[in-house]
Amino acid sequence: MKNEILNMFQTSGQLPLQEVTVNIVMSAVLGFFIFLSYAISHRGTIYSKKFNASLVVLTVLTGTVMTVIGNNIALSLGMVGALSIVRFRTAIKDSRDSIYIFWTIIVGICCGVGDYMVAAIGSTVTFLVVLILGMIKNDNRMLLIIRAAYNRQDVIQAYIFKTFHRKAVLRVRNTTETTVEFIYEISSKLLSKVEHENTGITNGIYALGGVEYVNIVMQNDEVSN
């Protein structure tokens, strides 16, 4: 009885205990590397420690599943069928987060089948690519929101047209019997250029008269206000 119990822990299918342990430990080690990579390369305004920690766990779980599956085709099909019923509804706030999710899954698969070198080299190259491309900044979109008296809409449109040289895109135009509201989409570079060349876009709009308020809101891929 004692020998049977010992054999249960020494083998997992056709894999010895040592190989199973190495697979899972290497998944955890590379998972921590991904953890550090995400913390270093993250450029967003919202950094989620829970999401980053879940990357390590996901790597270990994927490595464990691949170790169990091995070369067993029937077991792999059964595992795919079991996982296909799961529905994930967590919203990805940053499109780059999906890269890390796929990264952890691929590393877990590599470690689960024993390709540690492929996982290590692939992770290193991926980290360097993410770090380099992360330095590229988006030209964030700015929303210029203007609310004014209804009889001033022609003056305001003419001023925006002249100031931004047709590069301000009118997205929304709301009207009532007495008021009108415009929402223009402008690149941050163009807005900064106009602010530098003039005394200020808001001051210029208020000088037109009949303007209730002027709001400038940043709109990017991470946070929309």
C-alpha positions as CSV (number, residue, x, y, z in Angstrom):
1,M,0.0,0.0,0.0
2,K,2.8,2.3,0.9
3,N,4.6,1.7,-2.4
4,E,1.4,2.3,-4.4
5,I,0.8,5.7,-2.7
6,L,4.4,6.6,-3.4
7,N,4.1,5.6,-7.0
8,M,1.1,7.9,-7.4
9,F,3.1,10.9,-6.4
10,Q,6.2,9.8,-8.3
11,T,4.4,9.6,-11.7
12,S,1.9,11.7,-13.6
13,G,0.8,9.6,-16.6
14,Q,4.1,8.8,-18.2
15,L,6.0,11.8,-16.7
16,P,8.2,11.4,-13.6
17,L,7.7,13.6,-10.6
18,Q,10.9,15.6,-11.3
19,E,9.8,16.6,-14.8
20,V,6.4,17.6,-13.7
21,T,7.9,19.7,-10.9
22,V,10.4,21.4,-13.3
23,N,7.6,22.2,-15.8
24,I,5.5,23.9,-13.2
25,V,8.4,25.7,-11.5
26,M,9.7,27.0,-14.8
27,S,6.1,28.3,-15.6
28,A,6.2,30.2,-12.3
29,V,9.6,31.6,-12.9
30,L,8.8,32.9,-16.4
31,G,5.4,34.0,-15.0
32,F,7.3,36.3,-12.5
33,F,9.4,37.5,-15.4
34,I,6.2,38.5,-17.2
35,F,5.0,40.1,-14.0
36,L,8.1,42.3,-13.8
37,S,7.8,43.0,-17.6
38,Y,4.3,44.3,-17.2
39,A,5.2,46.5,-14.2
40,I,8.2,48.0,-16.0
41,S,6.6,48.5,-19.5
42,H,3.2,49.6,-18.4
43,R,2.4,53.1,-19.7
44,G,-1.3,53.4,-18.9
45,T,-2.9,55.7,-16.3
46,I,-4.4,52.7,-14.5
47,Y,-2.1,50.0,-13.3
48,S,-3.8,47.0,-11.9
49,K,-1.8,44.9,-9.5
50,K,-4.4,42.2,-9.4
51,F,-4.3,41.8,-13.2
52,N,-0.5,41.7,-13.1
53,A,-0.6,39.0,-10.4
54,S,-3.2,37.0,-12.3
55,L,-0.7,36.8,-15.2
56,V,1.6,34.7,-13.0
57,V,-1.2,32.4,-11.9
58,L,-2.4,32.0,-15.5
59,T,1.1,31.0,-16.6
60,V,1.3,28.3,-13.9
61,L,-2.2,27.0,-14.7
62,T,-1.5,26.8,-18.4
63,G,1.8,24.9,-17.7
64,T,0.0,22.6,-15.4
65,V,-2.7,21.8,-17.9
66,M,-0.2,21.2,-20.7
67,T,1.8,18.9,-18.4
68,V,-1.4,16.9,-17.8
69,I,-2.4,16.7,-21.4
70,G,1.1,15.8,-22.8
71,N,0.7,13.9,-26.0
72,N,-2.7,12.5,-25.1
73,I,-5.0,13.6,-28.0
74,A,-8.1,12.4,-26.4
75,L,-7.4,14.2,-23.1
76,S,-6.5,17.4,-25.0
77,L,-9.9,17.3,-26.8
78,G,-11.7,16.7,-23.6
79,M,-9.9,19.7,-22.0
80,V,-10.7,22.0,-24.9
81,G,-14.4,21.0,-24.6
82,A,-14.4,21.6,-20.8
83,L,-12.7,25.0,-21.2
84,S,-15.0,26.1,-24.0
85,I,-18.0,26.3,-21.7
86,V,-16.3,29.1,-19.7
87,R,-17.3,32.6,-20.6
88,F,-15.0,35.5,-19.6
89,R,-16.6,38.9,-19.2
90,T,-13.7,40.9,-17.8
91,A,-13.3,44.1,-19.9
92,I,-9.8,44.7,-21.2
93,K,-9.1,48.4,-20.5
94,D,-5.9,48.5,-22.6
95,S,-5.5,46.6,-25.8
96,R,-1.9,45.9,-24.8
97,D,-3.2,43.8,-21.9
98,S,-4.4,41.2,-24.3
99,I,-0.8,40.8,-25.5
100,Y,0.3,39.8,-22.0
101,I,-2.6,37.3,-21.7
102,F,-1.5,35.5,-24.9
103,W,2.1,35.8,-23.7
104,T,1.3,33.9,-20.5
105,I,-0.7,31.2,-22.3
106,I,2.1,30.6,-24.8
107,V,4.8,30.5,-22.1
108,G,2.7,28.1,-20.1
109,I,2.3,25.8,-23.2
110,C,6.0,25.9,-23.8
111,C,6.9,25.0,-20.2
112,G,4.2,22.3,-20.1
113,V,5.8,20.5,-23.0
114,G,9.3,21.0,-21.7
115,D,10.5,23.7,-24.2
116,Y,12.0,26.0,-21.6
117,M,14.6,27.5,-24.0
118,V,11.9,28.5,-26.4
119,A,9.8,30.1,-23.6
120,A,12.8,31.9,-22.2
121,I,14.1,33.3,-25.5
122,G,10.6,34.2,-26.7
123,S,9.8,36.0,-23.4
124,T,13.1,38.0,-23.6
125,V,12.5,39.1,-27.2
126,T,8.8,39.8,-26.5
127,F,9.8,42.0,-23.5
128,L,12.3,44.0,-25.6
129,V,9.8,44.5,-28.4
130,V,7.0,45.6,-25.9
131,L,9.5,47.9,-24.2
132,I,10.6,49.6,-27.4
133,L,7.1,49.9,-29.0
134,G,5.8,51.2,-25.6
135,M,7.9,54.3,-26.1
136,I,5.7,55.2,-29.1
137,K,3.1,57.7,-27.9
138,N,-0.3,58.1,-29.4
139,D,-1.5,61.4,-30.6
140,N,-4.4,61.5,-28.2
141,R,-7.7,62.9,-29.4
142,M,-9.1,66.0,-27.7
143,L,-12.7,66.9,-27.6
144,L,-13.6,70.6,-27.7
145,I,-17.1,71.0,-26.3
146,I,-18.8,74.4,-26.8
147,R,-22.3,75.4,-25.5
148,A,-23.6,78.8,-26.6
149,A,-26.7,80.7,-27.5
150,Y,-28.5,79.4,-30.6
151,N,-28.0,82.6,-32.6
152,R,-24.1,82.4,-32.2
153,Q,-23.7,79.0,-33.9
154,D,-22.6,80.5,-37.3
155,V,-20.1,82.7,-35.7
156,I,-18.6,79.8,-33.6
157,Q,-18.4,77.5,-36.6
158,A,-16.7,80.1,-38.7
159,Y,-14.2,80.7,-35.9
160,I,-13.4,77.0,-35.4
161,F,-13.1,76.6,-39.2
162,K,-10.6,79.5,-39.4
163,T,-8.6,78.6,-36.3
164,F,-8.0,74.9,-37.0
165,H,-7.9,75.1,-40.8
166,R,-10.6,72.5,-41.5
167,K,-8.8,69.9,-39.3
168,A,-11.3,70.1,-36.4
169,V,-13.9,67.4,-37.1
170,L,-17.5,68.1,-35.9
171,R,-18.7,65.0,-34.2
172,V,-21.9,66.2,-32.4
173,R,-24.2,69.2,-32.8
174,N,-27.0,69.4,-30.3
175,T,-29.6,72.2,-30.4
176,T,-32.6,73.5,-28.5
177,E,-34.8,76.5,-29.1
178,T,-32.3,78.8,-27.3
179,T,-28.9,76.9,-27.2
180,V,-26.5,75.0,-29.4
181,E,-23.8,72.6,-28.4
182,F,-20.8,71.5,-30.5
183,I,-18.4,68.7,-29.9
184,Y,-15.3,68.9,-32.1
185,E,-12.5,66.2,-32.3
186,I,-9.0,67.6,-32.6
187,S,-5.6,66.0,-32.3
188,S,-3.6,67.1,-29.2
189,K,-0.7,68.3,-31.4
190,L,-2.9,70.6,-33.4
191,L,-4.5,71.9,-30.2
192,S,-1.1,72.6,-28.6
193,K,0.0,74.4,-31.8
194,V,-3.0,76.6,-31.8
195,E,-2.7,77.3,-28.1
196,H,0.9,78.3,-28.6
197,E,0.3,80.5,-31.6
198,N,-2.8,82.3,-30.1
199,T,-3.6,83.7,-26.7
200,G,-5.7,80.6,-26.0
201,I,-8.5,78.8,-27.8
202,T,-10.9,79.2,-24.9
203,N,-10.3,82.9,-24.6
204,G,-11.0,83.3,-28.3
205,I,-14.2,81.4,-28.2
206,Y,-15.5,83.3,-25.1
207,A,-14.7,86.6,-26.9
208,L,-17.3,85.7,-29.6
209,G,-20.0,86.4,-27.0
210,G,-23.0,84.3,-26.0
211,V,-20.9,81.3,-25.0
212,E,-22.0,79.5,-21.9
213,Y,-19.0,77.2,-21.4
214,V,-16.0,75.7,-23.2
215,N,-14.7,72.3,-22.2
216,I,-11.5,70.5,-23.5
217,V,-11.5,66.7,-22.7
218,M,-8.9,64.1,-23.6
219,Q,-10.1,61.0,-25.2
220,N,-7.7,58.1,-25.7
221,D,-7.7,54.3,-25.8
222,E,-7.4,53.8,-22.1
223,V,-9.7,56.3,-20.4
224,S,-12.6,58.1,-22.0
225,N,-14.1,61.1,-20.2
